[in-house]
Amino acid sequence: MLVSIITPSYRNSSWLKLCIASVADQQVAVEHIIQDAASDDGTLDWLPQDRRVKVFVEQDQGMYDAINRGLRHATGDILGWLNCDEQYLPGALTAVERFCAQHPDVDVVFGDVVLVDPAGEYLCHRKVQAPLKYHTWTSHLSTLSCATFFRRKVVFDYGFFFDPRWRAAGDGEWMLRMLQRGVTMSAMKMFTSVFTRTGTNLGLGPDARRENQLLFETAPYWARKLKSFIVVHHRLRRLLHGSYSQKRFDYSLYTQQSPATRVSRHVEHPSFRC
């Protein structure tokens, strides 16, 4: 299977280099598409010459429009998107490819995520499950986009492109539409990805909070009133899943100080709390 990864890019040159490196060393057939919105920070001085990626420079209407554009260029059987400040862990795409081959009935797959600071140091981790409709609708999306992978038919047969009217929380609205449709989803139960808290992450900013509130307001009245019970159910489900426990572990990533070679980090005291 060919894996296509889309990276929307705009003025993130230094982070993008690390992102590209983390995709390029995956031991699978991978097509990495960079959808750049005409960056003027020096990105286009080097990006078009990088043979590890396919580069498309087009003005867009925001991140989700850029992802849609990248998806239309993709030729892979398995798709995903990775923002500039995110990375894949070693062997991540091999595991995704194997899982998809072993579970042909599953259309969307989720991995677990290590959250780090700008220096690549461990902050916390997120062990995820397949999301539930009403929790996603009334609370938040419990999965992370950097560890979300989906079959080509999800986009091109089922029609689940992103709605570009959303600027920061469109992945939650996208996921909700799939949950409403009954798209099959499953969690891999392994770490696949790194999310860097740079301080400027779009999904952690005020626009995302505002859009999450807008999504909440579209939920059925009874679901909004029962939000606290829905959240408790979600947490109990996570507890039974083992999401709150984790043995010590190691991970490796690219950093600003080591952009060409992965560096290893040991986590002696893992925590699901940042």
Backbone as CSV, one residue per row, in Angstrom:
resi,resn,N_x,N_y,N_z,CA_x,CA_y,CA_z,C_x,C_y,C_z
1,MET,0.838,-1.201,0.000,0.000,0.000,0.000,0.871,1.247,0.000
2,LEU,0.438,2.243,-0.729,1.102,3.537,-0.711,0.418,4.419,0.326
3,VAL,1.211,5.081,1.147,0.700,6.002,2.154,0.958,7.427,1.679
4,SER,-0.083,8.266,1.692,0.074,9.684,1.337,-0.146,10.529,2.582
5,ILE,0.819,11.380,2.865,0.740,12.282,4.017,0.705,13.713,3.496
6,ILE,-0.271,14.485,3.978,-0.426,15.883,3.582,0.076,16.775,4.708
7,THR,0.895,17.749,4.367,1.330,18.743,5.343,0.982,20.135,4.830
8,PRO,0.012,20.809,5.467,-0.263,22.207,5.119,0.840,23.088,5.701
9,SER,1.325,24.000,4.897,2.508,24.759,5.303,2.327,26.247,5.025
10,TYR,2.740,27.057,6.014,2.807,28.503,5.801,3.699,29.109,6.870
11,ARG,4.842,29.602,6.460,5.773,30.295,7.350,6.184,29.431,8.550
12,ASN,6.540,28.182,8.293,6.974,27.284,9.362,8.238,26.542,8.948
13,SER,9.171,27.243,8.341,10.314,26.620,7.700,11.094,25.685,8.626
14,SER,11.462,26.139,9.811,12.317,25.324,10.671,11.602,24.082,11.182
15,TRP,10.319,24.209,11.523,9.552,23.039,11.982,9.282,22.092,10.822
16,LEU,9.027,22.626,9.646,8.724,21.791,8.489,9.882,20.855,8.156
17,LYS,11.112,21.306,8.324,12.265,20.457,8.047,12.263,19.209,8.928
18,LEU,11.867,19.366,10.188,11.821,18.222,11.103,10.683,17.290,10.734
19,CYS,9.554,17.867,10.378,8.393,17.093,9.954,8.742,16.227,8.746
20,ILE,9.365,16.819,7.742,9.731,16.094,6.527,10.690,14.951,6.853
21,ALA,11.673,15.216,7.698,12.637,14.177,8.059,11.951,12.984,8.714
22,SER,10.936,13.255,9.542,10.261,12.169,10.262,9.398,11.312,9.356
23,VAL,8.968,11.856,8.234,8.217,11.076,7.247,9.177,10.333,6.330
24,ALA,10.254,10.982,5.980,11.190,10.414,5.004,11.869,9.151,5.506
25,ASP,12.040,8.985,6.812,12.740,7.790,7.302,11.799,6.651,7.690
26,GLN,10.530,6.764,7.327,9.594,5.662,7.539,9.888,4.560,6.524
27,GLN,9.828,3.332,6.954,10.209,2.209,6.102,9.027,1.656,5.303
28,VAL,8.293,2.544,4.646,7.187,2.153,3.782,7.211,3.038,2.541
29,ALA,6.428,2.658,1.550,6.259,3.514,0.376,5.382,4.689,0.788
30,VAL,5.947,5.884,0.791,5.219,7.046,1.289,5.347,8.209,0.309
31,GLU,4.249,8.901,0.132,4.171,10.097,-0.699,3.880,11.264,0.247
32,HIS,4.843,12.167,0.397,4.674,13.290,1.318,4.400,14.553,0.507
33,ILE,3.193,15.050,0.628,2.749,16.221,-0.127,2.780,17.447,0.769
34,ILE,3.543,18.450,0.373,3.578,19.717,1.105,2.705,20.709,0.346
35,GLN,1.674,21.170,0.995,0.751,22.133,0.395,1.056,23.492,1.015
36,ASP,1.863,24.275,0.314,2.350,25.541,0.871,1.569,26.727,0.308
37,ALA,1.234,27.666,1.187,0.428,28.832,0.804,1.311,30.032,0.470
38,ALA,2.362,29.794,-0.330,3.283,30.856,-0.762,3.995,31.506,0.427
39,SER,4.651,30.678,1.231,5.399,31.180,2.376,6.460,32.181,1.944
40,ASP,6.615,33.227,2.740,7.605,34.262,2.442,8.671,34.359,3.525
41,ASP,8.884,33.252,4.244,9.853,33.247,5.352,11.134,32.502,4.988
42,GLY,11.330,32.210,3.723,12.498,31.457,3.303,12.205,30.000,3.001
43,THR,11.005,29.529,3.307,10.641,28.130,3.051,10.847,27.764,1.589
44,LEU,10.415,28.636,0.685,10.472,28.312,-0.740,11.874,28.458,-1.328
45,ASP,12.845,28.880,-0.491,14.232,28.900,-0.945,14.806,27.489,-1.002
46,TRP,14.279,26.584,-0.167,14.821,25.218,-0.114,13.786,24.121,-0.406
47,LEU,12.513,24.387,-0.100,11.509,23.329,-0.182,11.360,22.727,-1.589
48,PRO,11.276,23.539,-2.662,11.090,22.931,-3.999,12.240,22.015,-4.425
49,GLN,13.416,22.172,-3.802,14.561,21.347,-4.156,14.648,20.065,-3.318
50,ASP,13.781,19.904,-2.333,13.815,18.721,-1.462,13.134,17.563,-2.196
51,ARG,13.904,16.570,-2.604,13.385,15.467,-3.421,12.563,14.460,-2.609
52,ARG,12.527,14.621,-1.312,11.756,13.682,-0.487,10.270,14.001,-0.498
53,VAL,9.886,15.160,-1.042,8.498,15.603,-0.971,7.996,16.050,-2.336
54,LYS,6.668,16.077,-2.466,6.013,16.690,-3.609,5.454,18.021,-3.139
55,VAL,5.841,19.093,-3.800,5.511,20.431,-3.335,4.492,21.078,-4.260
56,PHE,3.443,21.638,-3.651,2.436,22.402,-4.382,2.292,23.748,-3.680
57,VAL,2.538,24.803,-4.421,2.455,26.156,-3.868,1.208,26.817,-4.430
58,GLU,0.226,27.047,-3.566,-1.052,27.620,-3.981,-1.614,28.470,-2.852
59,GLN,-2.184,29.580,-3.167,-2.919,30.343,-2.169,-4.137,29.525,-1.740
60,ASP,-4.451,29.568,-0.463,-5.592,28.805,0.036,-6.424,29.658,0.981
61,GLN,-7.516,29.078,1.443,-8.442,29.774,2.333,-8.280,29.318,3.784
62,GLY,-7.108,28.803,4.133,-6.866,28.339,5.487,-6.389,26.903,5.503
63,MET,-6.098,26.410,6.691,-5.489,25.094,6.847,-6.322,23.972,6.232
64,TYR,-7.631,23.985,6.463,-8.450,22.870,5.988,-8.644,22.905,4.477
65,ASP,-8.650,24.072,3.910,-8.654,24.178,2.457,-7.340,23.637,1.906
66,ALA,-6.238,23.932,2.575,-4.935,23.419,2.140,-4.899,21.896,2.205
67,ILE,-5.453,21.320,3.273,-5.478,19.857,3.390,-6.313,19.261,2.259
68,ASN,-7.466,19.863,1.980,-8.292,19.372,0.867,-7.524,19.400,-0.447
69,ARG,-6.807,20.479,-0.680,-6.022,20.586,-1.914,-4.964,19.479,-1.974
70,GLY,-4.308,19.260,-0.844,-3.310,18.197,-0.796,-3.917,16.825,-1.015
71,LEU,-5.088,16.581,-0.442,-5.756,15.292,-0.634,-6.069,15.048,-2.102
72,ARG,-6.445,16.096,-2.808,-6.769,15.932,-4.226,-5.527,15.585,-5.057
73,HIS,-4.358,15.943,-4.542,-3.117,15.578,-5.230,-2.647,14.175,-4.845
74,ALA,-3.186,13.619,-3.770,-2.680,12.357,-3.224,-3.087,11.167,-4.073
75,THR,-2.218,10.176,-4.119,-2.502,8.943,-4.858,-2.487,7.715,-3.956
76,GLY,-2.270,7.886,-2.668,-2.102,6.763,-1.763,-3.389,6.037,-1.412
77,ASP,-3.213,4.816,-0.887,-4.322,3.994,-0.404,-4.710,4.380,1.017
78,ILE,-3.715,4.811,1.802,-3.914,5.270,3.170,-3.494,6.727,3.228
79,LEU,-4.306,7.552,3.861,-4.063,8.988,3.903,-3.928,9.475,5.343
80,GLY,-3.240,10.581,5.503,-3.127,11.234,6.802,-2.619,12.637,6.592
81,TRP,-2.679,13.438,7.653,-2.056,14.751,7.542,-1.262,15.046,8.801
82,LEU,-0.162,15.726,8.584,0.810,15.998,9.632,1.192,17.454,9.539
83,ASN,0.870,18.222,10.564,1.201,19.640,10.547,2.706,19.847,10.705
84,CYS,3.169,21.044,10.388,4.611,21.310,10.361,5.284,21.046,11.707
85,ASP,4.591,21.310,12.806,5.188,21.151,14.122,4.927,19.771,14.724
86,GLU,4.631,18.795,13.871,4.377,17.423,14.318,5.324,16.464,13.603
87,GLN,5.495,15.276,14.168,6.390,14.272,13.584,5.801,12.881,13.777
88,TYR,6.293,11.944,12.971,6.002,10.529,13.187,7.173,9.891,13.925
89,LEU,6.848,8.969,14.802,7.861,8.188,15.486,8.367,7.090,14.557
90,PRO,9.549,6.540,14.810,10.076,5.479,13.942,9.102,4.297,13.854
91,GLY,8.896,3.809,12.647,8.041,2.654,12.448,6.553,2.930,12.486
92,ALA,6.162,4.196,12.608,4.744,4.523,12.737,3.947,4.090,11.517
93,LEU,4.411,4.447,10.334,3.633,4.154,9.132,3.673,2.672,8.771
94,THR,4.732,1.977,9.164,4.757,0.520,8.993,3.643,-0.119,9.810
95,ALA,3.486,0.344,11.047,2.446,-0.185,11.923,1.049,0.146,11.392
96,VAL,0.877,1.358,10.868,-0.417,1.751,10.300,-0.752,0.881,9.103
97,GLU,0.218,0.689,8.226,0.002,-0.135,7.037,-0.361,-1.564,7.432
98,ARG,0.341,-2.121,8.414,0.059,-3.487,8.865,-1.328,-3.584,9.480
99,PHE,-1.692,-2.599,10.295,-3.004,-2.613,10.941,-4.112,-2.565,9.891
100,CYS,-3.945,-1.710,8.900,-4.968,-1.591,7.858,-5.088,-2.867,7.043
101,ALA,-3.969,-3.549,6.815,-4.016,-4.809,6.078,-4.719,-5.895,6.888
102,GLN,-4.520,-5.873,8.198,-5.103,-6.893,9.061,-6.559,-6.606,9.422
103,HIS,-6.999,-5.366,9.238,-8.363,-4.971,9.592,-9.014,-4.255,8.406
104,PRO,-9.326,-4.987,7.353,-9.859,-4.347,6.141,-11.214,-3.682,6.330
105,ASP,-11.898,-3.987,7.431,-13.208,-3.388,7.685,-13.114,-2.044,8.392
106,VAL,-11.916,-1.664,8.855,-11.724,-0.407,9.579,-11.291,0.670,8.605
107,ASP,-12.000,1.798,8.615,-11.710,2.877,7.662,-10.853,3.995,8.241
108,VAL,-10.913,4.194,9.569,-10.137,5.254,10.218,-9.396,4.649,11.403
109,VAL,-8.101,4.948,11.512,-7.232,4.346,12.520,-6.562,5.456,13.328
110,PHE,-6.429,5.236,14.637,-5.816,6.238,15.512,-4.627,5.646,16.258
111,GLY,-3.561,6.443,16.376,-2.431,6.093,17.211,-2.402,6.956,18.452
112,ASP,-1.479,6.626,19.354,-1.255,7.427,20.555,-0.174,8.475,20.265
113,VAL,-0.102,9.495,21.119,0.726,10.665,20.819,1.579,11.062,22.023
114,VAL,2.827,11.423,21.757,3.719,12.018,22.752,3.710,13.528,22.544
115,LEU,3.431,14.276,23.595,3.451,15.739,23.527,4.767,16.235,24.103
116,VAL,5.433,17.141,23.371,6.749,17.626,23.767,6.785,19.149,23.728
117,ASP,7.823,19.714,24.351,8.028,21.160,24.283,8.874,21.479,23.052
118,PRO,9.150,22.754,22.780,9.896,23.096,21.556,11.284,22.472,21.455
119,ALA,11.852,22.054,22.585,13.161,21.404,22.561,13.048,19.899,22.381
120,GLY,11.818,19.391,22.283,11.613,17.960,22.114,11.551,17.192,23.413
121,GLU,11.491,17.920,24.537,11.427,17.263,25.845,9.986,16.872,26.171
122,TYR,9.858,15.744,26.821,8.550,15.176,27.139,7.729,16.086,28.058
123,LEU,6.462,16.260,27.696,5.509,16.961,28.556,4.474,16.001,29.124
124,CYS,3.861,15.202,28.239,2.851,14.238,28.637,2.550,13.369,27.423
125,HIS,1.549,12.519,27.532,1.172,11.698,26.391,-0.341,11.552,26.350
126,ARG,-0.845,11.134,25.205,-2.274,10.887,25.027,-2.452,9.493,24.421
127,LYS,-3.111,8.629,25.180,-3.502,7.314,24.676,-4.982,7.405,24.323
128,VAL,-5.320,7.097,23.097,-6.655,7.421,22.601,-7.468,6.171,22.286
129,GLN,-8.762,6.386,22.190,-9.707,5.391,21.704,-10.428,5.974,20.500
130,ALA,-11.156,5.124,19.804,-12.031,5.655,18.764,-13.028,6.596,19.415
131,PRO,-13.231,7.786,18.876,-14.116,8.772,19.519,-15.577,8.354,19.445
132,LEU,-16.365,8.933,20.344,-17.810,8.719,20.363,-18.518,9.992,19.893
133,LYS,-19.658,9.811,19.281,-20.352,10.929,18.641,-20.706,12.045,19.621
134,TYR,-21.404,11.723,20.688,-21.909,12.795,21.539,-20.822,13.423,22.397
135,HIS,-19.767,12.678,22.715,-18.647,13.307,23.420,-17.943,14.292,22.503
136,THR,-17.707,13.890,21.250,-17.076,14.790,20.276,-17.939,16.029,20.055
137,TRP,-19.244,15.854,20.029,-20.179,16.939,19.747,-20.263,17.935,20.901
138,THR,-20.246,17.449,22.126,-20.500,18.337,23.274,-19.255,18.710,24.068
139,SER,-18.167,17.988,23.896,-16.985,18.259,24.718,-15.779,18.616,23.857
140,HIS,-15.128,17.625,23.291,-13.972,17.894,22.435,-13.615,16.635,21.663
141,LEU,-12.810,16.795,20.639,-12.298,15.664,19.889,-11.184,15.023,20.698
142,SER,-11.337,13.765,21.030,-10.399,13.098,21.938,-9.208,12.475,21.219
143,THR,-9.177,12.543,19.900,-8.033,12.050,19.134,-7.227,13.245,18.624
144,LEU,-6.017,12.988,18.152,-5.180,14.049,17.607,-4.945,13.793,16.119
145,SER,-4.953,14.864,15.346,-4.851,14.719,13.892,-3.522,14.100,13.460
146,CYS,-2.447,14.339,14.216,-1.142,13.813,13.817,-1.065,12.295,13.935
147,ALA,-2.051,11.674,14.579,-2.092,10.217,14.713,-3.399,9.665,14.174
148,THR,-3.949,10.328,13.164,-5.185,9.896,12.514,-4.875,9.502,11.073
149,PHE,-5.308,8.312,10.690,-5.043,7.781,9.354,-6.346,7.202,8.803
150,PHE,-6.568,7.329,7.508,-7.847,6.902,6.956,-7.662,6.401,5.529
151,ARG,-8.549,5.504,5.143,-8.477,4.942,3.804,-8.923,5.973,2.772
152,ARG,-8.432,5.810,1.578,-8.732,6.735,0.488,-10.237,6.879,0.263
153,LYS,-10.968,5.781,0.411,-12.404,5.814,0.136,-13.158,6.724,1.090
154,VAL,-12.596,6.988,2.275,-13.260,7.899,3.214,-13.465,9.265,2.570
155,VAL,-12.476,9.712,1.825,-12.540,11.021,1.169,-13.207,10.930,-0.199
156,PHE,-12.761,9.978,-1.006,-13.148,10.008,-2.419,-14.397,9.186,-2.740
157,ASP,-14.781,8.251,-1.865,-16.037,7.529,-2.050,-17.129,8.049,-1.122
158,TYR,-16.775,8.251,0.147,-17.761,8.741,1.112,-17.926,10.260,1.062
159,GLY,-16.928,10.952,0.513,-17.035,12.403,0.358,-16.649,13.227,1.568
160,PHE,-15.815,12.675,2.461,-15.479,13.400,3.680,-14.247,14.275,3.505
161,PHE,-14.388,15.306,2.676,-13.421,16.389,2.666,-13.689,17.289,3.874
162,PHE,-12.748,18.164,4.176,-12.919,19.112,5.276,-13.764,20.296,4.821
163,ASP,-14.461,20.879,5.765,-15.241,22.089,5.496,-14.323,23.289,5.723
164,PRO,-13.900,23.989,4.662,-12.925,25.079,4.813,-13.471,26.302,5.542
165,ARG,-14.762,26.325,5.828,-15.302,27.439,6.606,-14.788,27.411,8.039
166,TRP,-14.364,26.244,8.499,-13.760,26.132,9.824,-12.286,26.477,9.711
167,ARG,-11.790,27.247,10.655,-10.418,27.743,10.557,-9.451,27.041,11.506
168,ALA,-9.962,26.524,12.640,-9.051,25.977,13.649,-9.512,24.651,14.234
169,ALA,-10.795,24.357,14.209,-11.318,23.133,14.825,-12.091,22.292,13.819
170,GLY,-11.700,22.384,12.559,-12.413,21.656,11.512,-12.270,20.156,11.593
171,ASP,-11.208,19.656,12.276,-11.072,18.210,12.411,-12.153,17.639,13.312
172,GLY,-12.608,18.415,14.306,-13.707,17.964,15.149,-15.008,17.869,14.373
173,GLU,-15.286,18.873,13.563,-16.499,18.860,12.752,-16.432,17.750,11.717
174,TRP,-15.269,17.517,11.123,-15.049,16.437,10.156,-15.292,15.082,10.800
175,MET,-14.734,14.903,12.006,-14.902,13.637,12.712,-16.360,13.399,13.079
176,LEU,-17.053,14.449,13.492,-18.457,14.310,13.856,-19.284,13.830,12.664
177,ARG,-19.024,14.386,11.494,-19.763,13.939,10.302,-19.524,12.455,10.031
178,MET,-18.300,11.991,10.226,-18.021,10.577,10.007,-18.700,9.704,11.054
179,LEU,-18.711,10.164,12.306,-19.386,9.408,13.360,-20.885,9.322,13.088
180,GLN,-21.456,10.400,12.593,-22.875,10.385,12.256,-23.167,9.415,11.118
181,ARG,-22.232,9.267,10.224,-22.384,8.365,9.079,-22.137,6.906,9.470
182,GLY,-21.469,6.684,10.608,-21.165,5.333,11.047,-19.912,4.747,10.437
183,VAL,-18.960,5.599,10.060,-17.683,5.134,9.524,-16.968,4.314,10.594
184,THR,-16.413,3.165,10.225,-15.768,2.282,11.196,-14.408,2.842,11.604
185,MET,-14.138,2.830,12.911,-12.922,3.410,13.463,-12.344,2.486,14.521
186,SER,-11.023,2.568,14.708,-10.367,1.746,15.712,-9.061,2.390,16.144
187,ALA,-8.637,2.083,17.367,-7.363,2.566,17.900,-6.312,1.470,17.816
188,MET,-5.090,1.848,17.471,-4.001,0.891,17.327,-3.359,0.518,18.653
189,LYS,-3.486,1.379,19.652,-2.897,1.160,20.977,-1.376,1.126,20.927
190,MET,-0.795,2.090,20.209,0.655,2.270,20.207,0.968,3.718,19.853
191,PHE,2.115,4.195,20.312,2.532,5.558,20.000,3.001,5.632,18.549
192,THR,2.454,6.586,17.820,2.845,6.773,16.426,3.396,8.167,16.142
193,SER,3.091,9.152,17.003,3.293,10.542,16.582,3.768,11.418,17.729
194,VAL,4.330,12.552,17.335,4.792,13.585,18.283,4.089,14.893,17.960
195,PHE,3.542,15.518,18.989,2.909,16.833,18.858,3.743,17.824,19.661
196,THR,4.222,18.874,19.004,5.050,19.874,19.685,4.199,21.054,20.121
197,ARG,4.222,21.339,21.391,3.533,22.529,21.905,4.460,23.726,21.729
198,THR,4.278,24.427,20.626,5.171,25.536,20.293,4.734,26.852,20.932
199,GLY,3.502,26.901,21.410,2.950,28.145,21.929,2.112,28.874,20.907
200,THR,2.166,28.397,19.657,1.373,29.023,18.592,0.482,28.002,17.880
201,ASN,0.270,26.850,18.506,-0.546,25.805,17.884,-1.963,26.299,17.641
202,LEU,-2.414,26.171,16.402,-3.730,26.676,16.023,-4.845,25.994,16.809
203,GLY,-4.718,24.690,17.028,-5.766,23.947,17.707,-5.876,24.214,19.192
204,LEU,-4.915,24.962,19.753,-4.945,25.280,21.177,-5.262,26.751,21.423
205,GLY,-5.573,27.493,20.368,-5.780,28.928,20.492,-7.226,29.329,20.656
206,PRO,-7.481,30.638,20.722,-8.841,31.141,20.940,-9.800,30.815,19.805
207,ASP,-9.314,30.758,18.554,-10.206,30.413,17.444,-10.737,28.999,17.596
208,ALA,-9.878,28.082,18.047,-10.320,26.704,18.242,-11.346,26.619,19.362
209,ARG,-11.131,27.362,20.435,-12.098,27.355,21.537,-13.439,27.913,21.073
210,ARG,-13.396,28.965,20.276,-14.641,29.562,19.773,-15.370,28.589,18.856
211,GLU,-14.640,27.926,17.991,-15.277,27.000,17.057,-15.797,25.750,17.765
212,ASN,-15.093,25.293,18.791,-15.604,24.164,19.567,-16.921,24.528,20.242
213,GLN,-17.036,25.774,20.685,-18.288,26.229,21.280,-19.400,26.265,20.234
214,LEU,-19.065,26.701,19.021,-20.051,26.705,17.934,-20.537,25.293,17.625
215,LEU,-19.612,24.337,17.623,-19.996,22.955,17.368,-20.889,22.433,18.491
216,PHE,-20.550,22.773,19.721,-21.367,22.375,20.878,-22.798,22.895,20.741
217,GLU,-22.936,24.104,20.265,-24.267,24.708,20.170,-25.140,24.055,19.104
218,THR,-24.552,23.257,18.221,-25.347,22.529,17.230,-25.806,21.169,17.734
219,ALA,-25.325,20.755,18.900,-25.703,19.448,19.445,-27.161,19.463,19.892
220,PRO,-27.809,18.294,19.952,-29.186,18.239,20.455,-29.278,18.812,21.873
221,TYR,-30.414,19.375,22.175,-30.621,20.013,23.483,-30.324,19.043,24.614
222,TRP,-30.828,17.795,24.498,-30.643,16.840,25.582,-29.163,16.510,25.783
223,ALA,-28.395,16.460,24.693,-26.972,16.144,24.801,-26.212,17.279,25.484
224,ARG,-26.584,18.519,25.170,-25.938,19.659,25.827,-26.211,19.645,27.324
225,LYS,-27.445,19.301,27.703,-27.809,19.264,29.118,-27.124,18.116,29.852
226,LEU,-26.839,17.047,29.142,-26.218,15.872,29.769,-24.710,15.829,29.545
227,LYS,-24.112,16.962,29.204,-22.682,16.987,28.902,-21.843,16.395,30.034
228,SER,-22.132,16.738,31.277,-21.313,16.257,32.394,-21.345,14.735,32.481
229,PHE,-22.496,14.125,32.207,-22.595,12.670,32.234,-21.835,12.050,31.058
230,ILE,-21.896,12.721,29.913,-21.167,12.237,28.735,-19.658,12.264,28.999
231,VAL,-19.189,13.305,29.672,-17.766,13.417,29.994,-17.360,12.335,30.989
232,VAL,-18.181,12.076,32.003,-17.883,11.024,32.974,-17.805,9.666,32.283
233,HIS,-18.745,9.408,31.380,-18.722,8.151,30.623,-17.435,8.031,29.808
234,HIS,-17.030,9.134,29.187,-15.792,9.146,28.401,-14.592,8.801,29.285
235,ARG,-14.552,9.384,30.480,-13.411,9.142,31.367,-13.401,7.713,31.906
236,LEU,-14.560,7.179,32.197,-14.633,5.780,32.639,-14.185,4.846,31.519
237,ARG,-14.588,5.167,30.323,-14.179,4.376,29.158,-12.664,4.421,28.988
238,ARG,-12.081,5.589,29.161,-10.626,5.727,29.076,-9.934,4.938,30.184
239,LEU,-10.510,4.952,31.377,-9.938,4.207,32.498,-9.910,2.714,32.191
240,LEU,-11.017,2.181,31.691,-11.097,0.761,31.354,-10.160,0.410,30.199
241,HIS,-9.937,1.364,29.327,-9.053,1.176,28.167,-7.578,1.179,28.570
242,GLY,-7.269,1.690,29.763,-5.884,1.809,30.206,-5.215,3.093,29.792
243,SER,-6.014,4.094,29.435,-5.455,5.345,28.933,-4.763,6.172,30.005
244,TYR,-5.022,5.875,31.267,-4.434,6.660,32.349,-3.188,6.008,32.946
245,SER,-2.758,4.914,32.364,-1.559,4.248,32.874,-0.573,4.029,31.729
246,GLN,0.711,4.085,32.044,1.736,3.891,31.024,3.058,3.576,31.713
247,LYS,3.721,2.518,31.288,5.040,2.192,31.802,6.068,3.165,31.220
248,ARG,7.222,3.230,31.864,8.307,4.050,31.330,8.620,3.628,29.900
249,PHE,9.019,4.582,29.085,9.264,4.270,27.676,10.259,5.259,27.087
250,ASP,10.686,4.971,25.867,11.599,5.834,25.122,10.939,6.267,23.822
251,TYR,11.336,7.405,23.312,10.901,7.853,21.992,12.064,8.595,21.349
252,SER,12.019,8.734,20.035,13.081,9.480,19.348,12.462,10.391,18.312
253,LEU,13.069,11.542,18.147,12.536,12.565,17.264,13.645,13.460,16.745
254,TYR,13.294,14.296,15.795,14.202,15.328,15.303,13.970,16.603,16.100
255,THR,15.025,17.341,16.345,14.917,18.589,17.090,15.595,19.713,16.325
256,GLN,15.366,20.938,16.768,16.031,22.080,16.133,17.547,21.972,16.254
257,GLN,18.018,21.347,17.340,19.455,21.166,17.537,19.986,19.967,16.761
258,SER,19.084,19.027,16.379,19.495,17.836,15.645,18.501,17.577,14.515
259,PRO,18.526,18.428,13.461,17.533,18.309,12.392,17.780,17.165,11.414
260,ALA,18.973,16.556,11.462,19.308,15.515,10.499,19.337,14.121,11.112
261,THR,19.361,14.045,12.431,19.465,12.758,13.121,18.501,12.734,14.290
262,ARG,17.772,11.641,14.436,16.877,11.523,15.578,17.675,11.452,16.880
263,VAL,17.105,12.039,17.911,17.670,11.932,19.245,16.671,11.193,20.129
264,SER,17.186,10.419,21.064,16.343,9.598,21.929,16.059,10.306,23.239
265,ARG,14.863,10.091,23.727,14.442,10.614,25.021,13.873,9.465,25.850
266,HIS,14.220,9.423,27.111,13.682,8.405,28.031,12.670,9.060,28.962
267,VAL,11.523,8.427,29.107,10.470,8.935,29.984,10.385,8.017,31.188
268,GLU,10.888,8.490,32.293,10.906,7.691,33.524,9.565,7.721,34.242
269,HIS,8.905,8.868,34.176,7.626,9.031,34.882,6.555,9.527,33.914
270,PRO,5.984,8.638,33.126,4.959,9.065,32.158,3.730,9.618,32.844
271,SER,3.077,10.573,32.185,1.873,11.175,32.739,0.916,11.550,31.610
272,PHE,-0.382,11.346,31.849,-1.378,11.794,30.869,-1.746,13.247,31.093
273,ARG,-1.207,13.863,32.147,-1.463,15.283,32.429,-0.269,16.123,32.008
274,CYS,-0.516,17.156,31.243,0.560,18.085,30.872,0.738,19.124,31.969
